[in-house]
Amino acid sequence: MHNYNVDHKYKFQTRIGNWFEEWELDETKKKDYLKNRQNGQLASIVKDQKTHFSLRLASLTFPQDQFIHFGFHIMLQNLKTQGFLSIDIQEKLKIPEEAYNVTTATTTQPTVRSVFVVVPYTKEPNFFGDDLLHYGQHFRILANPRISNNKNFYLHSLPQTPTRCAKISRKQEVCAIENDVFNTVWKLEHSDPKIRFEMEGQPIRINDIVLVKHSFTQHWLASDDIIYQNDFGREREVFVHSYQCLNKTQNLIAEKEGRTTIDIPLRNQEPQNLWKFVVANKSSEQFDESVMDDNRNVKNLMIRVKQQITSKGAYGLRGLAKIFFEMDINNNGIVEYEDFKWGLRNFGLNLSEDETKMIFSTFDKNNNSKIEFNEFLDAFRQQMSDKRLYFVQRAYASIEQRAGKVTLDAMGRTINVKEHPDVLKGYKTERQVFQEFLSNWNKAQPDKVISFQEFGEFYQDVSSSILQDETFEAILKKSWNL
């Protein structure tokens, strides 16, 4: 067989038998490439499609009481990394079963990859006789079925071996797997060792801080500040490992081997093992997810666009607004279709030509191929709650008090990027946070006074991209030393 990794023995003009071997091979490769590109089957296209699909908006359950029920769509947040448990459908593990890697990732909203379903373990009877999840009760954590064409992928782990372990830390591996085995069964324990025994059998409250124990190996689910680089960025590795306070004891060797000792229930756990449930704060956050994959009407399409905008981070909507402002050379707030199309593409929105036209025609009320881009942006802006507005008012007053007047230059001198949540978690450098903040202000003159209305509109755009009040408040408090 000819080795194509070395210099050709024959030039393509050289006839071998009755055909030109090299020329025929190149033509075949070209035809295959064009066919795959036309059918959307190129590896790069498939990869981008999977990434965008994984980041689509997903529904959380809006609770009717204070307890976790089976069937709840939830997110699991780790207290050490502050990231959310997420499945990476791009990274398939090299094992006989179909399985995918799991990490903790920062996100401003629930996505297909970060929302899981609490399901019962049906191979044993439910002694509690209700649909509540209880401490010590076996259950499973099911990945959102949308991520895998309605296949059932469960959170899975198995004993650590030299060939099956976490990629970086080499601890006990965690993945999402389709197999229906006992290694996909978990149970919850209370985080406080003083009341852990008393809480056994009690229903799980939504605000409880919990330990997620792997039923087979009797160790806890964990995540640490171990950088795991994948197609979604810098995320944190997830594995099974018990982080406990190392008080002096003769039972440490037995505990390291996974055996239960009398000391274990009395030990405090480190933040790597601590998790909390996240559910919907508002009824509007629970919805029919089928609309997210149906682009036959503009309403569903706009929901998908909003999800893509907010997936860009806190400055997602502000960044799109900046692109349109820069296109508006006449300062009249109007963009034509071609500018609108390329503005969305430059921002990174994954829309087809027909989808872009559908959105544009919705806002083109005069049918003159022009729209007011602020009207389009207003469709994604949300009114700030009184609580969020209070912190915006405090931030503006704080800058004004320290600098005398609020300008871009004054904000650049007073902002505290060292305490920004993204810097503290290691996701961005101080310089990146500082430059990102300044670049999203549409101000040519650094010394021009910024009114409270302008300041409020800026943070309204930021607020629209952030789901949790705690995250929004933390950004303002840390940035402006409130």
LOVEXZA-857202 format. One record per residue (C-alpha): x, y, z; residue number from 1. Coordinates in steps of 0.05 Angstrom, whole numbers. Example, Ala and Ser with C-alpha at 12.3 -4.5 7.8 and 13.67 -1.06 7.14 Angstrom:
2
+--------+--------+--------+-----+
|      X |      Y |      Z | seq |
+--------+--------+--------+-----+
|    246 |    -90 |    156 |   1 |
|    273 |    -21 |    143 |   2 |
+--------+--------+--------+-----+
END
This chain:
482
+--------+--------+--------+-----+
|      X |      Y |      Z | seq |
+--------+--------+--------+-----+
|      0 |      0 |      0 |   1 |
|     25 |     70 |    -17 |   2 |
|     48 |    111 |     43 |   3 |
|     19 |    182 |     34 |   4 |
|     60 |    210 |     92 |   5 |
|    124 |    210 |     51 |   6 |
|    143 |    243 |    -14 |   7 |
|    104 |    215 |    -73 |   8 |
|    140 |    161 |   -112 |   9 |
|    104 |    184 |   -174 |  10 |
|     78 |    251 |   -194 |  11 |
|      4 |    254 |   -207 |  12 |
|     18 |    258 |   -281 |  13 |
|     50 |    189 |   -277 |  14 |
|      2 |    138 |   -303 |  15 |
|     -3 |     74 |   -262 |  16 |
|    -40 |     20 |   -300 |  17 |
|    -96 |     56 |   -334 |  18 |
|   -111 |    112 |   -283 |  19 |
|    -76 |    170 |   -247 |  20 |
|    -71 |    146 |   -175 |  21 |
|    -52 |    210 |   -139 |  22 |
|    -99 |    254 |   -179 |  23 |
|   -156 |    205 |   -168 |  24 |
|   -143 |    204 |    -93 |  25 |
|   -143 |    280 |    -88 |  26 |
|   -207 |    285 |   -128 |  27 |
|   -241 |    233 |    -84 |  28 |
|   -220 |    271 |    -21 |  29 |
|   -247 |    336 |    -50 |  30 |
|   -314 |    305 |    -68 |  31 |
|   -321 |    275 |      1 |  32 |
|   -305 |    342 |     33 |  33 |
|   -356 |    380 |     -9 |  34 |
|   -409 |    327 |      3 |  35 |
|   -398 |    329 |     79 |  36 |
|   -398 |    405 |     80 |  37 |
|   -463 |    408 |     41 |  38 |
|   -495 |    357 |     88 |  39 |
|   -468 |    391 |    151 |  40 |
|   -427 |    330 |    168 |  41 |
|   -358 |    361 |    174 |  42 |
|   -326 |    348 |    242 |  43 |
|   -319 |    422 |    256 |  44 |
|   -393 |    435 |    240 |  45 |
|   -417 |    376 |    281 |  46 |
|   -374 |    399 |    339 |  47 |
|   -402 |    470 |    337 |  48 |
|   -473 |    444 |    332 |  49 |
|   -464 |    400 |    394 |  50 |
|   -432 |    458 |    433 |  51 |
|   -488 |    506 |    417 |  52 |
|   -541 |    454 |    432 |  53 |
|   -510 |    438 |    499 |  54 |
|   -514 |    512 |    518 |  55 |
|   -588 |    519 |    501 |  56 |
|   -634 |    542 |    556 |  57 |
|   -665 |    488 |    599 |  58 |
|   -723 |    487 |    648 |  59 |
|   -716 |    484 |    724 |  60 |
|   -772 |    460 |    769 |  61 |
|   -810 |    514 |    806 |  62 |
|   -824 |    482 |    874 |  63 |
|   -892 |    484 |    907 |  64 |
|   -862 |    470 |    976 |  65 |
|   -794 |    470 |   1010 |  66 |
|   -773 |    399 |    994 |  67 |
|   -738 |    363 |    936 |  68 |
|   -785 |    314 |    900 |  69 |
|   -769 |    259 |    850 |  70 |
|   -776 |    286 |    779 |  71 |
|   -748 |    354 |    798 |  72 |
|   -704 |    387 |    745 |  73 |
|   -647 |    416 |    786 |  74 |
|   -576 |    442 |    783 |  75 |
|   -522 |    419 |    831 |  76 |
|   -473 |    473 |    854 |  77 |
|   -407 |    457 |    887 |  78 |
|   -388 |    502 |    945 |  79 |
|   -313 |    499 |    932 |  80 |
|   -312 |    516 |    858 |  81 |
|   -380 |    552 |    857 |  82 |
|   -390 |    516 |    791 |  83 |
|   -450 |    474 |    769 |  84 |
|   -447 |    400 |    753 |  85 |
|   -445 |    395 |    676 |  86 |
|   -439 |    340 |    625 |  87 |
|   -392 |    348 |    566 |  88 |
|   -424 |    312 |    507 |  89 |
|   -363 |    328 |    465 |  90 |
|   -315 |    286 |    506 |  91 |
|   -333 |    212 |    500 |  92 |
|   -293 |    167 |    545 |  93 |
|   -252 |    111 |    514 |  94 |
|   -289 |     54 |    545 |  95 |
|   -335 |      0 |    516 |  96 |
|   -398 |     35 |    543 |  97 |
|   -423 |    101 |    516 |  98 |
|   -401 |    151 |    570 |  99 |
|   -384 |    225 |    574 | 100 |
|   -342 |    268 |    619 | 101 |
|   -371 |    311 |    676 | 102 |
|   -343 |    376 |    703 | 103 |
|   -366 |    436 |    744 | 104 |
|   -376 |    498 |    702 | 105 |
|   -396 |    570 |    714 | 106 |
|   -461 |    590 |    682 | 107 |
|   -509 |    648 |    690 | 108 |
|   -570 |    606 |    673 | 109 |
|   -594 |    533 |    669 | 110 |
|   -571 |    499 |    605 | 111 |
|   -582 |    430 |    574 | 112 |
|   -514 |    407 |    599 | 113 |
|   -522 |    433 |    671 | 114 |
|   -593 |    412 |    687 | 115 |
|   -605 |    342 |    716 | 116 |
|   -666 |    303 |    738 | 117 |
|   -674 |    271 |    807 | 118 |
|   -702 |    200 |    794 | 119 |
|   -715 |    143 |    843 | 120 |
|   -677 |     78 |    845 | 121 |
|   -733 |     30 |    824 | 122 |
|   -698 |    -36 |    840 | 123 |
|   -714 |    -30 |    914 | 124 |
|   -780 |    -12 |    948 | 125 |
|   -796 |     59 |    970 | 126 |
|   -805 |     50 |   1045 | 127 |
|   -824 |    123 |   1054 | 128 |
|   -887 |    119 |   1011 | 129 |
|   -882 |    188 |    980 | 130 |
|   -847 |    224 |    923 | 131 |
|   -799 |    263 |    968 | 132 |
|   -724 |    251 |    967 | 133 |
|   -699 |    232 |   1037 | 134 |
|   -631 |    229 |   1070 | 135 |
|   -601 |    160 |   1062 | 136 |
|   -650 |    141 |   1006 | 137 |
|   -620 |    112 |    942 | 138 |
|   -633 |    153 |    880 | 139 |
|   -603 |    170 |    812 | 140 |
|   -581 |    234 |    778 | 141 |
|   -605 |    233 |    706 | 142 |
|   -575 |    280 |    653 | 143 |
|   -624 |    323 |    615 | 144 |
|   -653 |    276 |    561 | 145 |
|   -648 |    331 |    509 | 146 |
|   -572 |    327 |    509 | 147 |
|   -571 |    255 |    483 | 148 |
|   -632 |    246 |    437 | 149 |
|   -674 |    222 |    496 | 150 |
|   -624 |    170 |    518 | 151 |
|   -618 |    160 |    594 | 152 |
|   -549 |    179 |    619 | 153 |
|   -538 |    172 |    694 | 154 |
|   -483 |    201 |    738 | 155 |
|   -436 |    142 |    748 | 156 |
|   -373 |    123 |    785 | 157 |
|   -334 |     60 |    800 | 158 |
|   -274 |     40 |    843 | 159 |
|   -209 |     72 |    824 | 160 |
|   -160 |     31 |    782 | 161 |
|    -96 |     48 |    745 | 162 |
|   -135 |     49 |    679 | 163 |
|   -201 |     79 |    704 | 164 |
|   -191 |    143 |    743 | 165 |
|   -200 |    218 |    738 | 166 |
|   -158 |    247 |    681 | 167 |
|   -119 |    299 |    721 | 168 |
|   -125 |    285 |    796 | 169 |
|   -124 |    208 |    785 | 170 |
|   -179 |    201 |    837 | 171 |
|   -243 |    161 |    829 | 172 |
|   -273 |    175 |    760 | 173 |
|   -342 |    206 |    751 | 174 |
|   -379 |    206 |    684 | 175 |
|   -448 |    202 |    653 | 176 |
|   -463 |    133 |    628 | 177 |
|   -523 |     98 |    595 | 178 |
|   -515 |     32 |    633 | 179 |
|   -569 |     12 |    684 | 180 |
|   -522 |    -11 |    739 | 181 |
|   -514 |     -1 |    815 | 182 |
|   -454 |     44 |    803 | 183 |
|   -504 |     98 |    782 | 184 |
|   -538 |     99 |    850 | 185 |
|   -525 |    154 |    901 | 186 |
|   -552 |    177 |    968 | 187 |
|   -550 |    242 |   1007 | 188 |
|   -523 |    258 |   1076 | 189 |
|   -529 |    321 |   1117 | 190 |
|   -467 |    365 |   1117 | 191 |
|   -468 |    376 |   1193 | 192 |
|   -439 |    314 |   1227 | 193 |
|   -471 |    334 |   1293 | 194 |
|   -541 |    321 |   1266 | 195 |
|   -525 |    274 |   1209 | 196 |
|   -551 |    212 |   1246 | 197 |
|   -615 |    247 |   1267 | 198 |
|   -629 |    272 |   1196 | 199 |
|   -627 |    201 |   1167 | 200 |
|   -695 |    188 |   1135 | 201 |
|   -717 |    261 |   1137 | 202 |
|   -738 |    295 |   1071 | 203 |
|   -687 |    339 |   1036 | 204 |
|   -701 |    413 |   1040 | 205 |
|   -685 |    456 |    980 | 206 |
|   -636 |    500 |   1017 | 207 |
|   -599 |    443 |   1052 | 208 |
|   -524 |    436 |   1041 | 209 |
|   -513 |    362 |   1027 | 210 |
|   -461 |    308 |   1015 | 211 |
|   -473 |    265 |    954 | 212 |
|   -447 |    195 |    971 | 213 |
|   -433 |    142 |    919 | 214 |
|   -471 |     81 |    945 | 215 |
|   -423 |     28 |    918 | 216 |
|   -356 |     58 |    941 | 217 |
|   -383 |     98 |   1001 | 218 |
|   -344 |    160 |    982 | 219 |
|   -370 |    230 |    968 | 220 |
|   -377 |    267 |    902 | 221 |
|   -327 |    324 |    898 | 222 |
|   -300 |    380 |    855 | 223 |
|   -237 |    421 |    866 | 224 |
|   -199 |    479 |    834 | 225 |
|   -166 |    432 |    785 | 226 |
|   -169 |    464 |    716 | 227 |
|   -201 |    420 |    663 | 228 |
|   -196 |    450 |    593 | 229 |
|   -250 |    429 |    544 | 230 |
|   -290 |    459 |    487 | 231 |
|   -330 |    502 |    536 | 232 |
|   -268 |    534 |    567 | 233 |
|   -232 |    527 |    633 | 234 |
|   -276 |    484 |    678 | 235 |
|   -264 |    444 |    742 | 236 |
|   -254 |    369 |    748 | 237 |
|   -306 |    326 |    782 | 238 |
|   -289 |    261 |    817 | 239 |
|   -307 |    219 |    878 | 240 |
|   -262 |    231 |    938 | 241 |
|   -277 |    243 |   1012 | 242 |
|   -245 |    308 |   1038 | 243 |
|   -248 |    303 |   1114 | 244 |
|   -215 |    340 |   1171 | 245 |
|   -153 |    299 |   1186 | 246 |
|   -159 |    293 |   1262 | 247 |
|   -110 |    244 |   1292 | 248 |
|   -140 |    175 |   1294 | 249 |
|   -120 |    103 |   1288 | 250 |
|   -174 |     92 |   1236 | 251 |
|   -143 |    135 |   1180 | 252 |
|   -114 |     75 |   1143 | 253 |
|   -181 |     39 |   1144 | 254 |
|   -217 |    101 |   1120 | 255 |
|   -168 |    111 |   1063 | 256 |
|   -184 |     41 |   1039 | 257 |
|   -258 |     58 |   1038 | 258 |
|   -278 |     20 |   1102 | 259 |
|   -329 |     52 |   1148 | 260 |
|   -302 |     68 |   1217 | 261 |
|   -333 |     97 |   1280 | 262 |
|   -299 |    165 |   1267 | 263 |
|   -329 |    178 |   1198 | 264 |
|   -398 |    203 |   1220 | 265 |
|   -365 |    253 |   1267 | 266 |
|   -318 |    285 |   1216 | 267 |
|   -329 |    352 |   1182 | 268 |
|   -325 |    352 |   1107 | 269 |
|   -285 |    402 |   1066 | 270 |
|   -321 |    448 |   1015 | 271 |
|   -300 |    403 |    958 | 272 |
|   -353 |    353 |    981 | 273 |
|   -408 |    403 |    995 | 274 |
|   -465 |    413 |    945 | 275 |
|   -530 |    450 |    942 | 276 |
|   -592 |    444 |    898 | 277 |
|   -613 |    501 |    853 | 278 |
|   -686 |    504 |    830 | 279 |
|   -728 |    557 |    795 | 280 |
|   -738 |    622 |    833 | 281 |
|   -796 |    643 |    789 | 282 |
|   -852 |    604 |    756 | 283 |
|   -829 |    630 |    687 | 284 |
|   -765 |    591 |    694 | 285 |
|   -804 |    526 |    688 | 286 |
|   -828 |    516 |    617 | 287 |
|   -839 |    464 |    563 | 288 |
|   -769 |    450 |    537 | 289 |
|   -795 |    424 |    470 | 290 |
|   -804 |    496 |    447 | 291 |
|   -729 |    506 |    452 | 292 |
|   -716 |    458 |    395 | 293 |
|   -774 |    482 |    352 | 294 |
|   -755 |    541 |    308 | 295 |
|   -819 |    542 |    266 | 296 |
|   -845 |    605 |    300 | 297 |
|   -809 |    668 |    320 | 298 |
|   -827 |    662 |    394 | 299 |
|   -788 |    598 |    402 | 300 |
|   -732 |    626 |    360 | 301 |
|   -726 |    688 |    404 | 302 |
|   -721 |    643 |    466 | 303 |
|   -663 |    608 |    434 | 304 |
|   -629 |    674 |    414 | 305 |
|   -637 |    699 |    486 | 306 |
|   -603 |    637 |    511 | 307 |
|   -545 |    646 |    464 | 308 |
|   -537 |    719 |    485 | 309 |
|   -537 |    703 |    559 | 310 |
|   -489 |    645 |    549 | 311 |
|   -437 |    698 |    531 | 312 |
|   -434 |    719 |    604 | 313 |
|   -454 |    780 |    644 | 314 |
|   -437 |    828 |    587 | 315 |
|   -471 |    787 |    533 | 316 |
|   -529 |    834 |    519 | 317 |
|   -484 |    894 |    528 | 318 |
|   -434 |    866 |    478 | 319 |
|   -488 |    857 |    425 | 320 |
|   -514 |    928 |    438 | 321 |
|   -443 |    955 |    428 | 322 |
|   -437 |    921 |    359 | 323 |
|   -502 |    955 |    336 | 324 |
|   -481 |   1022 |    365 | 325 |
|   -415 |   1019 |    326 | 326 |
|   -454 |   1003 |    262 | 327 |
|   -500 |   1063 |    273 | 328 |
|   -457 |   1115 |    237 | 329 |
|   -517 |   1161 |    229 | 330 |
|   -534 |   1159 |    303 | 331 |
|   -608 |   1146 |    288 | 332 |
|   -614 |   1077 |    321 | 333 |
|   -631 |   1044 |    254 | 334 |
|   -598 |    983 |    222 | 335 |
|   -612 |    951 |    154 | 336 |
|   -619 |    877 |    143 | 337 |
|   -547 |    864 |    120 | 338 |
|   -518 |    902 |    180 | 339 |
|   -566 |    865 |    226 | 340 |
|   -546 |    797 |    198 | 341 |
|   -472 |    810 |    202 | 342 |
|   -479 |    841 |    271 | 343 |
|   -509 |    777 |    298 | 344 |
|   -457 |    735 |    263 | 345 |
|   -399 |    777 |    289 | 346 |
|   -427 |    769 |    359 | 347 |
|   -427 |    694 |    349 | 348 |
|   -501 |    678 |    345 | 349 |
|   -514 |    612 |    309 | 350 |
|   -572 |    628 |    263 | 351 |
|   -589 |    607 |    192 | 352 |
|   -607 |    657 |    138 | 353 |
|   -681 |    639 |    143 | 354 |
|   -680 |    646 |    219 | 355 |
|   -647 |    715 |    215 | 356 |
|   -699 |    738 |    164 | 357 |
|   -755 |    713 |    208 | 358 |
|   -730 |    754 |    267 | 359 |
|   -716 |    816 |    225 | 360 |
|   -785 |    815 |    193 | 361 |
|   -817 |    813 |    262 | 362 |
|   -786 |    881 |    280 | 363 |
|   -790 |    910 |    209 | 364 |
|   -859 |    940 |    220 | 365 |
|   -855 |    987 |    159 | 366 |
|   -829 |    933 |    112 | 367 |
|   -772 |    978 |     90 | 368 |
|   -715 |    930 |    108 | 369 |
|   -697 |    974 |    169 | 370 |
|   -708 |    964 |    243 | 371 |
|   -694 |   1002 |    308 | 372 |
|   -641 |    959 |    340 | 373 |
|   -660 |    983 |    410 | 374 |
|   -729 |    954 |    400 | 375 |
|   -697 |    887 |    383 | 376 |
|   -651 |    891 |    445 | 377 |
|   -711 |    910 |    490 | 378 |
|   -741 |    842 |    475 | 379 |
|   -684 |    812 |    517 | 380 |
|   -680 |    865 |    571 | 381 |
|   -713 |    850 |    638 | 382 |
|   -735 |    900 |    690 | 383 |
|   -690 |    898 |    751 | 384 |
|   -721 |    877 |    817 | 385 |
|   -723 |    928 |    873 | 386 |
|   -667 |    891 |    908 | 387 |
|   -621 |    893 |    848 | 388 |
|   -638 |    966 |    835 | 389 |
|   -620 |    983 |    907 | 390 |
|   -549 |    957 |    897 | 391 |
|   -542 |    995 |    831 | 392 |
|   -562 |   1059 |    867 | 393 |
|   -512 |   1045 |    923 | 394 |
|   -457 |   1033 |    872 | 395 |
|   -470 |   1099 |    835 | 396 |
|   -472 |   1138 |    900 | 397 |
|   -407 |   1105 |    923 | 398 |
|   -370 |   1125 |    860 | 399 |
|   -398 |   1196 |    863 | 400 |
|   -378 |   1203 |    936 | 401 |
|   -306 |   1180 |    924 | 402 |
|   -293 |   1213 |    857 | 403 |
|   -338 |   1274 |    859 | 404 |
|   -372 |   1256 |    793 | 405 |
|   -385 |   1191 |    756 | 406 |
|   -344 |   1186 |    692 | 407 |
|   -311 |   1129 |    655 | 408 |
|   -244 |   1153 |    680 | 409 |
|   -270 |   1156 |    752 | 410 |
|   -299 |   1086 |    748 | 411 |
|   -233 |   1060 |    721 | 412 |
|   -197 |   1089 |    781 | 413 |
|   -246 |   1065 |    834 | 414 |
|   -268 |    996 |    810 | 415 |
|   -240 |    938 |    851 | 416 |
|   -226 |    881 |    803 | 417 |
|   -185 |    842 |    854 | 418 |
|   -249 |    822 |    890 | 419 |
|   -290 |    808 |    828 | 420 |
|   -321 |    737 |    832 | 421 |
|   -289 |    716 |    766 | 422 |
|   -220 |    736 |    791 | 423 |
|   -229 |    702 |    858 | 424 |
|   -249 |    637 |    824 | 425 |
|   -191 |    641 |    775 | 426 |
|   -235 |    645 |    712 | 427 |
|   -205 |    712 |    690 | 428 |
|   -146 |    757 |    707 | 429 |
|   -154 |    825 |    738 | 430 |
|   -134 |    857 |    672 | 431 |
|   -186 |    817 |    633 | 432 |
|   -242 |    838 |    681 | 433 |
|   -220 |    911 |    679 | 434 |
|   -215 |    914 |    603 | 435 |
|   -281 |    877 |    594 | 436 |
|   -316 |    927 |    639 | 437 |
|   -289 |    989 |    604 | 438 |
|   -298 |    961 |    533 | 439 |
|   -373 |    953 |    543 | 440 |
|   -385 |   1027 |    555 | 441 |
|   -402 |   1066 |    491 | 442 |
|   -363 |   1127 |    513 | 443 |
|   -312 |   1162 |    468 | 444 |
|   -296 |   1214 |    522 | 445 |
|   -270 |   1185 |    588 | 446 |
|   -284 |   1249 |    626 | 447 |
|   -356 |   1258 |    605 | 448 |
|   -405 |   1253 |    662 | 449 |
|   -447 |   1189 |    664 | 450 |
|   -518 |   1200 |    690 | 451 |
|   -553 |   1151 |    736 | 452 |
|   -599 |   1134 |    678 | 453 |
|   -540 |   1112 |    635 | 454 |
|   -509 |   1076 |    694 | 455 |
|   -575 |   1041 |    708 | 456 |
|   -584 |   1021 |    634 | 457 |
|   -514 |    990 |    634 | 458 |
|   -530 |    947 |    695 | 459 |
|   -599 |    931 |    669 | 460 |
|   -565 |    897 |    610 | 461 |
|   -518 |    861 |    658 | 462 |
|   -577 |    841 |    703 | 463 |
|   -614 |    812 |    643 | 464 |
|   -557 |    763 |    631 | 465 |
|   -552 |    739 |    704 | 466 |
|   -603 |    691 |    732 | 467 |
|   -585 |    690 |    806 | 468 |
|   -593 |    751 |    851 | 469 |
|   -533 |    729 |    892 | 470 |
|   -486 |    731 |    832 | 471 |
|   -510 |    800 |    810 | 472 |
|   -504 |    828 |    881 | 473 |
|   -434 |    797 |    889 | 474 |
|   -409 |    831 |    825 | 475 |
|   -433 |    900 |    849 | 476 |
|   -410 |    891 |    922 | 477 |
|   -341 |    867 |    903 | 478 |
|   -331 |    916 |    845 | 479 |
|   -350 |    978 |    883 | 480 |
|   -332 |    959 |    955 | 481 |
|   -404 |    964 |    980 | 482 |
+--------+--------+--------+-----+
END
